[in-house]
Amino acid sequence: MANEFAGLIKADLAALNNAASELAQHATIIAPAAQFNAPQQGATFSFAQTMQDAVAGVNAQDVNAGQKMADVDAGRSDDLVGAMLASQEASLSFQMLMQVRNKVMGAVDELIKLPL
């Protein structure tokens, strides 16, 4: 199940990257760089990398929760509360990631609708 979610999220991330590339190609007005907060010296921001890190973090939480549940099921651990908490944390993280994805996809759709 985690692999299915990861696949869906990766597909959505690819769609976001494609839409961002499309917008960049159609951009006609470029704001001066001085208007933006410049990143710290040597530091760069990549939305795609940030999303990939978020997906990897959520996936790691899901794998950890699955391992804890498997340990409890197999009798290797008696920490049922810890396993349930890890499962809930993974679930909440996934829900939050999906909400961020939905907001970003909505914003990209709105940007695409803007007249050039």
FIKOLZA-1660 file (N, C-alpha, C; in steps of 0.1 Angstrom, whole numbers, plus 5000, padded with zeros to 4 digits):
% residues 116
   i   px   py   pz ch aa at
   1 5008 4988 5000  A  M  N
   1 5000 5000 5000  A  M CA
   1 5009 5013 5000  A  M  C
   2 5020 5012 5007  A  A  N
   2 5029 5024 5008  A  A CA
   2 5035 5026 4994  A  A  C
   3 5038 5015 4987  A  N  N
   3 5043 5017 4973  A  N CA
   3 5034 5023 4964  A  N  C
   4 5021 5020 4965  A  E  N
   4 5010 5026 4957  A  E CA
   4 5010 5041 4959  A  E  C
   5 5010 5045 4972  A  F  N
   5 5009 5059 4976  A  F CA
   5 5022 5066 4970  A  F  C
   6 5033 5060 4972  A  A  N
   6 5045 5066 4968  A  A CA
   6 5045 5068 4952  A  A  C
   7 5040 5058 4945  A  G  N
   7 5039 5059 4931  A  G CA
   7 5029 5070 4927  A  G  C
   8 5018 5071 4934  A  L  N
   8 5008 5082 4930  A  L CA
   8 5014 5096 4933  A  L  C
   9 5021 5097 4944  A  I  N
   9 5027 5110 4948  A  I CA
   9 5039 5113 4938  A  I  C
  10 5047 5103 4934  A  K  N
  10 5057 5106 4924  A  K CA
  10 5051 5110 4911  A  K  C
  11 5040 5104 4907  A  A  N
  11 5033 5108 4894  A  A CA
  11 5028 5123 4895  A  A  C
  12 5022 5126 4907  A  D  N
  12 5018 5140 4909  A  D CA
  12 5029 5150 4909  A  D  C
  13 5040 5146 4915  A  L  N
  13 5052 5154 4915  A  L CA
  13 5057 5156 4901  A  L  C
  14 5057 5146 4893  A  A  N
  14 5062 5147 4879  A  A CA
  14 5052 5157 4871  A  A  C
  15 5039 5156 4874  A  A  N
  15 5030 5165 4867  A  A CA
  15 5032 5179 4872  A  A  C
  16 5035 5181 4884  A  L  N
  16 5038 5195 4889  A  L CA
  16 5051 5200 4883  A  L  C
  17 5061 5192 4881  A  N  N
  17 5073 5196 4875  A  N CA
  17 5071 5200 4860  A  N  C
  18 5063 5192 4853  A  N  N
  18 5060 5195 4839  A  N CA
  18 5052 5208 4838  A  N  C
  19 5042 5210 4847  A  A  N
  19 5034 5222 4847  A  A CA
  19 5043 5234 4850  A  A  C
  20 5052 5233 4859  A  A  N
  20 5062 5244 4862  A  A CA
  20 5071 5247 4851  A  A  C
  21 5075 5237 4844  A  S  N
  21 5084 5239 4832  A  S CA
  21 5076 5246 4821  A  S  C
  22 5063 5242 4819  A  E  N
  22 5054 5249 4809  A  E CA
  22 5053 5263 4813  A  E  C
  23 5050 5266 4825  A  L  N
  23 5049 5280 4829  A  L CA
  23 5061 5288 4827  A  L  C
  24 5073 5282 4830  A  A  N
  24 5085 5289 4828  A  A CA
  24 5088 5292 4813  A  A  C
  25 5084 5283 4805  A  Q  N
  25 5085 5286 4790  A  Q CA
  25 5076 5297 4785  A  Q  C
  26 5065 5298 4791  A  H  N
  26 5055 5308 4787  A  H CA
  26 5056 5321 4794  A  H  C
  27 5065 5322 4804  A  A  N
  27 5067 5335 4811  A  A CA
  27 5073 5345 4802  A  A  C
  28 5066 5357 4803  A  T  N
  28 5071 5368 4794  A  T CA
  28 5077 5380 4803  A  T  C
  29 5072 5380 4815  A  I  N
  29 5077 5391 4824  A  I CA
  29 5085 5385 4835  A  I  C
  30 5097 5389 4837  A  I  N
  30 5105 5384 4848  A  I CA
  30 5108 5395 4858  A  I  C
  31 5104 5393 4870  A  A  N
  31 5106 5403 4880  A  A CA
  31 5121 5404 4884  A  A  C
  32 5125 5415 4887  A  P  N
  32 5139 5417 4891  A  P CA
  32 5143 5408 4903  A  P  C
  33 5154 5403 4903  A  A  N
  33 5159 5394 4914  A  A CA
  33 5159 5401 4927  A  A  C
  34 5161 5414 4927  A  A  N
  34 5162 5422 4939  A  A CA
  34 5149 5422 4947  A  A  C
  35 5137 5419 4941  A  Q  N
  35 5125 5419 4948  A  Q CA
  35 5123 5407 4957  A  Q  C
  36 5130 5396 4954  A  F  N
  36 5129 5384 4961  A  F CA
  36 5139 5383 4972  A  F  C
  37 5136 5376 4983  A  N  N
  37 5146 5374 4993  A  N CA
  37 5156 5364 4988  A  N  C
  38 5168 5368 4987  A  A  N
  38 5179 5360 4981  A  A CA
  38 5182 5349 4992  A  A  C
  39 5184 5337 4987  A  P  N
  39 5188 5326 4996  A  P CA
  39 5202 5329 5002  A  P  C
  40 5204 5323 5014  A  Q  N
  40 5217 5324 5020  A  Q CA
  40 5228 5320 5011  A  Q  C
  41 5240 5326 5013  A  Q  N
  41 5251 5323 5004  A  Q CA
  41 5253 5308 5004  A  Q  C
  42 5253 5302 4992  A  G  N
  42 5256 5288 4990  A  G CA
  42 5244 5279 4992  A  G  C
  43 5233 5285 4997  A  A  N
  43 5220 5277 4998  A  A CA
  43 5211 5280 4986  A  A  C
  44 5205 5269 4981  A  T  N
  44 5195 5271 4971  A  T CA
  44 5182 5264 4975  A  T  C
  45 5171 5269 4969  A  F  N
  45 5158 5263 4971  A  F CA
  45 5154 5256 4959  A  F  C
  46 5149 5243 4961  A  S  N
  46 5144 5236 4950  A  S CA
  46 5130 5230 4955  A  S  C
  47 5120 5235 4948  A  F  N
  47 5107 5229 4952  A  F CA
  47 5106 5214 4950  A  F  C
  48 5111 5210 4939  A  A  N
  48 5110 5196 4936  A  A CA
  48 5118 5188 4946  A  A  C
  49 5130 5192 4950  A  Q  N
  49 5137 5185 4960  A  Q CA
  49 5131 5186 4974  A  Q  C
  50 5124 5197 4977  A  T  N
  50 5117 5198 4990  A  T CA
  50 5106 5188 4990  A  T  C
  51 5098 5187 4979  A  M  N
  51 5087 5177 4978  A  M CA
  51 5092 5163 4979  A  M  C
  52 5103 5160 4972  A  Q  N
  52 5109 5147 4973  A  Q CA
  52 5113 5143 4987  A  Q  C
  53 5119 5153 4994  A  D  N
  53 5123 5150 5008  A  D CA
  53 5111 5148 5016  A  D  C
  54 5100 5155 5014  A  A  N
  54 5088 5153 5022  A  A CA
  54 5082 5139 5019  A  A  C
  55 5082 5135 5007  A  V  N
  55 5077 5122 5003  A  V CA
  55 5085 5111 5010  A  V  C
  56 5098 5113 5009  A  A  N
  56 5108 5103 5015  A  A CA
  56 5105 5103 5030  A  A  C
  57 5103 5114 5037  A  G  N
  57 5101 5114 5051  A  G CA
  57 5088 5107 5055  A  G  C
  58 5077 5110 5047  A  V  N
  58 5064 5103 5050  A  V CA
  58 5066 5088 5047  A  V  C
  59 5073 5084 5037  A  N  N
  59 5075 5070 5034  A  N CA
  59 5083 5063 5045  A  N  C
  60 5093 5070 5050  A  A  N
  60 5101 5065 5061  A  A CA
  60 5092 5063 5074  A  A  C
  61 5083 5072 5077  A  Q  N
  61 5074 5071 5088  A  Q CA
  61 5065 5059 5086  A  Q  C
  62 5060 5057 5074  A  D  N
  62 5051 5046 5071  A  D CA
  62 5059 5032 5072  A  D  C
  63 5071 5032 5067  A  V  N
  63 5079 5019 5069  A  V CA
  63 5082 5017 5084  A  V  C
  64 5085 5027 5091  A  N  N
  64 5088 5025 5105  A  N CA
  64 5075 5020 5113  A  N  C
  65 5064 5026 5110  A  A  N
  65 5051 5022 5116  A  A CA
  65 5048 5008 5113  A  A  C
  66 5050 5004 5100  A  G  N
  66 5047 4991 5096  A  G CA
  66 5056 4981 5103  A  G  C
  67 5069 4984 5105  A  Q  N
  67 5078 4975 5112  A  Q CA
  67 5074 4974 5126  A  Q  C
  68 5070 4985 5133  A  K  N
  68 5066 4984 5147  A  K CA
  68 5054 4975 5148  A  K  C
  69 5044 4977 5139  A  M  N
  69 5032 4968 5139  A  M CA
  69 5035 4954 5137  A  M  C
  70 5045 4951 5127  A  A  N
  70 5049 4937 5125  A  A CA
  70 5056 4931 5137  A  A  C
  71 5064 4939 5144  A  D  N
  71 5070 4934 5156  A  D CA
  71 5060 4931 5167  A  D  C
  72 5050 4939 5168  A  V  N
  72 5040 4936 5178  A  V CA
  72 5032 4924 5174  A  V  C
  73 5029 4923 5161  A  D  N
  73 5021 4911 5156  A  D CA
  73 5029 4898 5158  A  D  C
  74 5042 4899 5156  A  A  N
  74 5051 4887 5157  A  A CA
  74 5055 4883 5171  A  A  C
  75 5052 4892 5180  A  G  N
  75 5055 4890 5194  A  G CA
  75 5069 4894 5198  A  G  C
  76 5076 4901 5189  A  R  N
  76 5090 4906 5192  A  R CA
  76 5090 4918 5200  A  R  C
  77 5078 4925 5201  A  S  N
  77 5077 4937 5209  A  S CA
  77 5063 4937 5216  A  S  C
  78 5063 4943 5228  A  D  N
  78 5050 4945 5235  A  D CA
  78 5046 4959 5235  A  D  C
  79 5052 4968 5227  A  D  N
  79 5049 4982 5227  A  D CA
  79 5038 4985 5217  A  D  C
  80 5026 4980 5221  A  L  N
  80 5014 4983 5212  A  L CA
  80 5011 4997 5211  A  L  C
  81 5012 5005 5222  A  V  N
  81 5009 5019 5222  A  V CA
  81 5018 5026 5213  A  V  C
  82 5031 5023 5213  A  G  N
  82 5041 5030 5205  A  G CA
  82 5039 5026 5190  A  G  C
  83 5035 5014 5187  A  A  N
  83 5032 5010 5174  A  A CA
  83 5019 5018 5168  A  A  C
  84 5009 5019 5177  A  M  N
  84 4997 5026 5173  A  M CA
  84 5000 5041 5171  A  M  C
  85 5008 5047 5180  A  L  N
  85 5012 5061 5178  A  L CA
  85 5020 5063 5165  A  L  C
  86 5029 5054 5162  A  A  N
  86 5037 5055 5150  A  A CA
  86 5028 5054 5138  A  A  C
  87 5018 5045 5138  A  S  N
  87 5009 5044 5127  A  S CA
  87 5000 5056 5126  A  S  C
  88 4996 5062 5136  A  Q  N
  88 4988 5075 5135  A  Q CA
  88 4996 5086 5130  A  Q  C
  89 5009 5087 5135  A  E  N
  89 5018 5098 5130  A  E CA
  89 5020 5097 5115  A  E  C
  90 5022 5084 5110  A  A  N
  90 5024 5082 5096  A  A CA
  90 5012 5086 5088  A  A  C
  91 5000 5082 5094  A  S  N
  91 4988 5086 5087  A  S CA
  91 4985 5101 5086  A  S  C
  92 4988 5108 5097  A  L  N
  92 4986 5122 5097  A  L CA
  92 4996 5129 5088  A  L  C
  93 5009 5124 5088  A  S  N
  93 5019 5129 5079  A  S CA
  93 5014 5128 5064  A  S  C
  94 5009 5116 5061  A  F  N
  94 5004 5114 5047  A  F CA
  94 4993 5123 5044  A  F  C
  95 4983 5124 5053  A  Q  N
  95 4972 5133 5051  A  Q CA
  95 4977 5148 5048  A  Q  C
  96 4986 5152 5056  A  M  N
  96 4992 5166 5055  A  M CA
  96 4998 5167 5041  A  M  C
  97 5006 5157 5037  A  L  N
  97 5013 5158 5024  A  L CA
  97 5003 5158 5013  A  L  C
  98 4992 5151 5014  A  M  N
  98 4982 5151 5004  A  M CA
  98 4975 5165 5003  A  M  C
  99 4973 5171 5015  A  Q  N
  99 4967 5184 5015  A  Q CA
  99 4976 5195 5008  A  Q  C
 100 4989 5194 5011  A  V  N
 100 4999 5203 5005  A  V CA
 100 4999 5200 4990  A  V  C
 101 4998 5188 4986  A  R  N
 101 4998 5184 4971  A  R CA
 101 4985 5190 4965  A  R  C
 102 4974 5189 4972  A  N  N
 102 4962 5194 4966  A  N CA
 102 4962 5209 4964  A  N  C
 103 4968 5216 4974  A  K  N
 103 4969 5231 4974  A  K CA
 103 4978 5235 4962  A  K  C
 104 4990 5228 4961  A  V  N
 104 4999 5231 4951  A  V CA
 104 4993 5229 4937  A  V  C
 105 4986 5217 4935  A  M  N
 105 4980 5214 4922  A  M CA
 105 4969 5225 4919  A  M  C
 106 4962 5229 4929  A  G  N
 106 4952 5240 4927  A  G CA
 106 4958 5253 4923  A  G  C
 107 4969 5256 4929  A  A  N
 107 4977 5269 4926  A  A CA
 107 4982 5268 4911  A  A  C
 108 4988 5256 4908  A  V  N
 108 4993 5255 4894  A  V CA
 108 4982 5256 4884  A  V  C
 109 4970 5250 4887  A  D  N
 109 4959 5251 4878  A  D CA
 109 4955 5266 4876  A  D  C
 110 4954 5273 4887  A  E  N
 110 4951 5287 4886  A  E CA
 110 4961 5295 4878  A  E  C
 111 4974 5292 4880  A  L  N
 111 4984 5299 4872  A  L CA
 111 4983 5296 4857  A  L  C
 112 4980 5284 4854  A  I  N
 112 4978 5280 4840  A  I CA
 112 4967 5287 4834  A  I  C
 113 4957 5290 4842  A  K  N
 113 4945 5297 4836  A  K CA
 113 4947 5312 4834  A  K  C
 114 4958 5317 4840  A  L  N
 114 4960 5332 4838  A  L CA
 114 4963 5335 4824  A  L  C
 115 4958 5346 4819  A  P  N
 115 4961 5350 4805  A  P CA
 115 4976 5355 4804  A  P  C
 116 4982 5353 4793  A  L  N
 116 4996 5357 4791  A  L CA
 116 4997 5371 4787  A  L  C
% end
